[in-house]
Every structure is written in structure tokens, then in C-alpha cells.
Amino acid sequence: MIEVSGLTVERGGKTILRDYSVSLERGRILAVLGANGVGKTTLINTLVGVIKPKSGRLSIGGRVGFVPQLFEVPFSYSALDIVLMGRARHLGLFSAPGKRDFEIARRYFHMLAIEHLQQQAFNSLSGGQRQLVMIAQALASECELLVLDEPCAALDYKNQDKVLCLLEHLRNEHGMTIAFSTHMPQHAVEIASDVLLMTSGSSYVCGPTDEALSPENLSDLYDLPIARADFDGLAKHTYAPVFRHDGARFNG
């Protein structure tokens, strides 16, 4: 579904990514993690065709749905209008959405439990609500590969759980292939089959989650000690930073 080989991306004359190679099979979920500024959004935008790579090979097998990290519109579109925009690839030139398009749009409002937002102005919604509407838009496009740039960044814990459950459902029940970026290793633990740990624009680790996601690799990733914590009585674990808050690094 995704084949990236020797990918190099430049922006403003600066090399952001150098010689990246990533492979993701159909029906799997890839979580992309890395520190701020390392190039996660650049990679995501390259995968969906927003940014053209300088060199390397990029192959995407199937229709792509994209959920950006930030999205605003210049006009007072309703949330329903925004989701219907996801139907554009299925409409003829100058055609208006029909009954089936509305049915599909409303199906995803229902799936995400945001029916009450349909007639509200998109720009009046909170950041978390906008994110859910944009996920509904991408799904309404009937994509085969869903790419999301930090889909849980503006969401509270309950809505993070809702999104993670939805992504897992789409993979398990519909065979959808998914790639998403996140700052939360726990999101990868919960649903990702594969992880890409971006240490820098030219250094990375990519592989199955249970092999590549480790305290050692996460410590290198964030330049901070990361420890694994197992939950008593549950077959679950998480990763947590061991913060070094002695202030020594800021003493003059």
C-alpha cells in the first residue's frame, strides 16, 4: 500500500528528510513519532502529494484520504458542507451532491457521534470538534488509505479513545490501511502494527511496534529517559518520560 525508498525532501533550500525508506502493507496501521521539527508533517504531506520529493521513490496503492493537523475555511461553511467536500472525487464536473452523498456524509457523523454538529458553522467549532469533522470528511471520500497528521492533538482523553477505536475498527472490519503521526507512544501501543521513529531528518527506526517501540529507542527519539510501565492486573503497558527538572540546563 505504501512503498517509500530513498526519499529525500527539501523545503526552502533545506533538506528536511534524507534517504527515508518505509514500507506498509495493506490493512496495517503505521504510527509516526518524533520530536517537534523533525519532519513528521513534511513526511505526511509528501505521502499525500502536497509536497513533491526531491528524489527517491514513492508509491501509494489506492485512494488516499487526508486529515491535516490544522484546517480553516475562509467562508461560513457548515460542518455538513465540509464533510460533503469529501465526496468531490465521486462527483462529475459542476455536479452537486446527491441523496447518496448526503447519506454517506451523515453515516460518518453518526459513526463519530457528532450528528449535532452538522448545521453548525465549521469555523465556530472547537479544535477537537473540527478534527472529528475532518476525519468524517476523509472517510466520506471512501478512501483505501487514511493518512492523519496528529489526529488526537486537540482531543480530550474520551475523544482520543473514540478516534483510536474508530481507526482500529476501520482496519479490522474494513481492511483500511492507516498512517498517522502522534506525540503519544501510547497511541502506537494501542493500535499500531508498525511504527516509524524519526530521530532526525536522516536517522530513523521503522518496524513492527512490538520490536521497534522500546524504552531505548524512545529515549534516543526524545533525548530524554523513557521507561516502560506495566499496569497491574491488565495485559497492557505504556511508556513515560523520566523528566530531568532540576533546572541545571538553564543556569547561566
Buried (B, 14 or more C-beta within 10 A) or exposed (E): BBBBEEBBBBEEEEBBBBBBEBBBEEBBBBBBBBBEEBBBBBBBBBBBEEBEBBEBEBEBEEEBBBBBBEBEEEEEBBBBBBBBBBBEEBEEEEEEBEEEBBEBBBBBBEBBEBEEBBEBBBBEBEEBBBBBBBBBBBBBBEBBBBBBBBBBBBBEEEBBEBBBEBBBEBBEEEEBBBBBBBBBBBBBBBBBBBBBBBBBBBBBBBEEBEEBBBBEBBBBBBEEEBEBEEEEEEEEEBBBEEEEEEEEEEEE
